[in-house]
Amino acid sequence: MKYAIIPSFACLALLAACAKSGAPADKDAASDVAVVNGVGISKNTFEYYVQGVTSKPATEATAEQKAQLLDNLIRGELVAADAEKTGLSKQPETKAILELARLNVLQQAASQAYLKDRKPTDDDLKKEYDAQVATMPKTEYHARHILVATEQFAQKLIGQLDKGAKFEDLAKKESMDPSKENGGDLGWFTPDRMVPPFSQAVVALSKGAYTKTPVQTQYGWHVIRLDETRDVAPPPFDGVKDRLVQIVEAKKFKAYTDELAKTAKVEKKL
């Protein structure tokens, strides 16, 4: 297997590499795994790189893997040094990318450090679970529709339905939507999955009823029939616990950055 020189995996490894690049080798040569034109590649950088590429500790990598990955870092250092020499690092676009990478790396490092001793408690997770469930749709809808290009034609179809025409047959014959193959059947959905005008029309219908006036969306004009509704059961707490941890941690870190912003002196120039 071939490994890329620049690993997309690990921002912290990149930070270590950037901090090291262009610096003289450490006085303690034992801390370096290689020295390239006087610039040391630290053991720490190498181990982060190996773990990021192989998804296992460097101690578990094979000798062949280590040799190849070390060669990658050496070549990467050579390319970086040459790019510095030719002034590429001073180009506006390159400088912007390096700065954004620095901000991203340090933000991730700060997040990990801040949250290390602030792990969400079960109470935190249950409160977040209740808050998320409260915002979830409570009902799913099973509906059909006929999509046409003009309001006049949609109104004409409604007139045919009023006279007893079968909705499924009209959908198969006249609809522009792929659902026409199934008689306009859209299956089960929650309102948030549809564009607002469509969702609002569906929610306003009683079971078995169809819209008496055409509904316009960016796709065209719809005639909609509601076939059935059912309650939505929230996902079990244990099934979404990992996601809840991410949400709570994100909120904790945002609160931290909000406090930093309150005490910072910021001058916007846009």
N, C-alpha and C positions, 0 to 999 in steps of 0.2 A: 504494500500500500504506500502511495506517495503522500507526503504531508506538505501543505502549503507553508510558505515562509511566514506569512502574516496570519496568525490565528485570529479568527473572529470571535473566539470563545470568551476571552477573559480580559476584562478591562484592567483588572489589577495587574495582570502580567504585563500588559501594554504600558501601564504607568511605570512599572519597575524598569522596563526596557527603555522607555523614553528618558527616565531620570539617569539611566546608566549611559545612554548613547552619547558619544563624544567626550566622555570623561576618562581620565587616565585609569589604568588598572589599579585596584586596591593595593595598598602596601602589603596586605596579607594575601599573597598570591594563592593561598590554599582556598580562599573564598570564591575564586573564579574557576569556571570550567573551561575557559579559553581566553586568550588574549589576542586581539586582532589589531595589528598595527598600533600596539600600545594601549588599546582600549579593552578593558576587561568585560567579559560576559559572566555575570554573577551566577553562583549556584542557585540562588533563590529564583532568579529570572528563568533559568533553565528548567527548574522543577515546576514552576507555574506553567510554563509552556508545554512541558510533557504532559502534565495532568490535564490541561485544557484540550490538547489534541487527542490524547488517548483515552480520556475519561477515567483514568486511574492514576494512583500515585506513581511518581517517578521510580520508586523502589520496585514497582511491579512491572515496569516496562522492560522489554527485552533489550539485550545489548545492541541488536540491530536497530531497533526503534530509537534508542538513545543516540546512537551514532548518526543516524539520518537526521534527527531533530536538531542535534548540535550543529551539524553541517548547515541546516536551514538557518539557524540563528547567526552563524558565522557569515553566511552569504547575505543575510539581512543586514548585519552590521556593515559589511563592505558596501552594499548598495546605499545604505543610509549615509555613510561617511562620504561617499562620492556625491550624493545628492546635496549634502551640506556644502561640499567643496565647490560645486557648480552653481550654488545659490538658489537651489530649488526650495529650500526651507524658508526663503525670504519672499517667495512669490505670494501675493495676497490670498489666492485661493488655498494654497498649501498652509499658510499661516492660520487661516480661518478654520480649516479642517483640524489642524493640530490643537487649536484652542478649544474647539468644540469637544474633541476627544478628551482633552484634559478636564474640562468641566464635567463631562459625563462620567469619567473614571472617578474623580474625586467625589462626585455626588453619590455614586454607588458605594464608595468606600465609607463616606459619612453616614449613609443610610444603614449600612451593616453595623457600623460602630454604635450608632445611636439606638438601634433596635435590639442590640445584643442583650441588654439587661431590661428590655421593655417588651417582653413577649406577651402577646394577648392572653388574658385569663379566660377560663371557660365562661365567666360572666360577661366579659367583653364580647366573646363570640356569640353568645346567646342573644345579647342585646342587638348586635348587628344582624343576626339571623332574623329576629323579629322585625327589625326595621326594613330589611330587604323584602320579607314576605308581605309586609304591609303595602309595599309599592307594586307588588306583582298583580297582574290581571287576575281577577277571580273567576272569570268565565271564558270558555272557549266557544267558538262559533263554527258551525258547519254550513257553508253557503255555496250557492252557485251564482254565476253571473253571465251576462251576454255583453260583450264589448263591441261597440260599433263606432263609426267615425263621426256621426252627426247626431245632434239632439233630436232632429226631426225623425230620423230613422229609429232611434231608440224609443221615441214616443209611439211610433207606429207599431213596434213590437209589443209595447205595453198594451196597446189596443187589441192586438191579437190574443194576448194572454187573457185580457178581460173577456174575450169571446170564447175562451176555453182551450186555446192552443196549449200544447204541452211545452213547458219551459225547456226541458232537455232537448226536444226536437228543434226548437228555435235556436238554441245555443249551437247545436251541431251544424245547422244550416247557415247561420248568419254571423256568429261571433268571430272576431278577429284574433281572439286570444287562444293560445295553445290548449287551454282547458276545454275548448269546444269538442275535442275528441272524447271527453268524458261528460258530455252534456253540460259543460260549464262548471263542473264540480271543482271547487277549490280545496276540498278537504277541511280538516280542523285547523283553526288558527285563532290567535289572540289579537285583539284590536291593534296592538302596537306593531304588529307585523304588516299592516296595511297602511296605505296613505290615508291621512285624516278624513277626507271627504267620504271615502269608501267605508272606513271603520265606523264613522258616525251614522251612516245610512244603515249599516248592518245592525248596529246596537239598537237603533230605533225601531227595527222590525220585530213583529211577533212571529212565532214559529209558523212556518208555512206561508207567510205573506211575502209579497214582492213589492219593490219600490213602484209607486204610482207616478213618480216623475223621474226622468233620467238623472243620473248622478255623474257629474263631470270630474275627471281627474286629468293628470298630465298625459294619460294613456288614451283618453277618448271619453266616450259616453257609455255608462254602464246601466244595465237593468239587473237588479240583484234580488235573489230570493234566499231567505233564511230557512234552512231545513231543520236545524237542531241546535241546541245549546247543551253545555255540560259544565259542571264545576271543575276548576283547575286545582289539583292537589299540589301544595308546595313540595319541593324536594325535601327529603329527610335531612335533618341537621348533619348527621354523620357523613352523608353523601357530598355535602358542600363545605365541610369544615376547613379543608385546605384552602379553598377559595376565600372563605371568611377570614382566615388568617392574613391572606394577602391584602384584603380590603382594609382590615383594622390596622395593619402595619402601615399601609399607605396613608391612612388618615392620621396616624400618630406622627409620621415623618412630615406630613404637610403642616401639621400644627407647629412642629419645630421650625420649619422654614418660614411659616407665617410670623413667628416670634422674631426670627432674624430680620425679616423684612420690616417689622415695626420699628426696630432700633437702628436700622441702616439709614445712611444718608444717600439717597438715590436721586440722581438728576437725569431725567429722561429728555432726550434731544430729538426724538422723532416727532 
